[in-house]
Amino acid sequence: MQSPKRLRRRHEGTKGSAALVCLTALLPLVVAGGTMLAVVVRGRTALETELAKKSAADAASSGAQDALAKLQGDPDFTGSYDVDVGGTPARVTITSWTDDKVDNDELNGVDDPGEAGFVEIGTEAWVNVVTDGNGNRIDVPSRRFRGSADVLLKRLDANVAIAQSAYVDDELSDVDFQDAPFTISGVDTNLDGSAGPLPDIPGIGVPGDPAAISAQVAANASASVLGSGGSPSVVTVAETDVLTLMNHFIKAATIHFNGTDDDATGALGDLATMTPAIAHAHGNLRLHGGVTGCGMLLVDGDLVIDDKFDYAGLVFARGSITFTGEGGKSLHGALLTTGAILGKDLHGVERVTVEYSSSVLTTVSTKLANSYVLVSWTQR
């Protein structure tokens, strides 16, 4: 008896073909998935790298800012220290060029006079790129980035040679108070009203012919311009470069009025403690509400002094200076302007007084010498 032949199932060949087709179809997906994974990993690495670079640069910059704050509290500080910036350490070094035994400017040898007053701040911060699953940075020396900041400062020279109580750069400008009482005095007077140590200087100084301003002052029976050189004390003096002086001190300003027309009230520096501040108005400025202060006031436009005013130091204006409104107005020190000095709509019997004070100017310049002017800031 013959054994029956085993019949081959038709679907077995089909099953193998189907498996091959599925494998062939999946292969591009596996390759594509691998490519996508590589792209994601590279993208993450690039992002981590950029974040690390930025963190290092930010930490170095913050270290330099910390050094500036330290110098504000102790202008003579030198040395190195570490500061933590959000978990990133920054190394800060403050060096005085005056006595560092290095020819920093490469001009006239080690610690030459041209290097006096310069202070250099150097900061350095390192940030690791690699992070763990919780975002904490892992110390991998081959994956670190450095941030640095190099800051050069110059100690402020706040000495101004004052040859008159009020300097008017244009001899054809007006000094007109509309018959209101005012005093501009070149007689050295201390802040408490006692006599100062230095000889008299002119009340008003102009670089050209003083005749026109003298005539305006003489026409006001309530005017009093005192000092050397006769009565009224309006005298020809050496020209002062007002704009250059202003540009020098503007760099050290800590109070700013950035508008084209600004108002200010309150204090500009501390008159009671004679703690000076440098205030800079980028345009016109109107003071009102009883402004007091100490230091330097630099106005790029016109200055209007309204209401009561009591200030010790130097006032500069590229435009005119106008006194107006009620209340006494006193400036102890000196003023310099390229425009006019005016009195308009002054009310009451209290005078406008501008009086030279060598002791005030010495105190202001000495204390401001603890300030620094930014020369350069290089970030890497």
Secondary structure, DSSP 4 states (H G I P E B T S, - for coil): -PPPPPPPPHHHHHHHHHHHHHHHHHHHHHHHHHHHHHHHHHHHHHHHHHHHHHHHHHHHHHHHHHHHHHHHH-TT--EEEEEEETTEEEEEEEEEGGGSSS-SSSSSSTT-GGGTTEEEEEEEEEEE--B-TTS-B---GGGEEEEEEEEEEEE--------SSEEES-TTS-EE-TT--EEEE-S-B-TTSSBPSSPP--SEEESS--HHHHHHHHT-TTEEEESTTSSS-EEE-----HHHHHHHHHTT--EEE-SSEEEE-SEESBTTTTB-EEEEESSEEEE-SSEEEEEEEEESS-EEEES-EEEEEEEEESS-EEEEESS-EEEEEEEEESS-EEEEEE-SSPPEEEEE-HHHHHHHHHHHTT-EEEEEEEE-
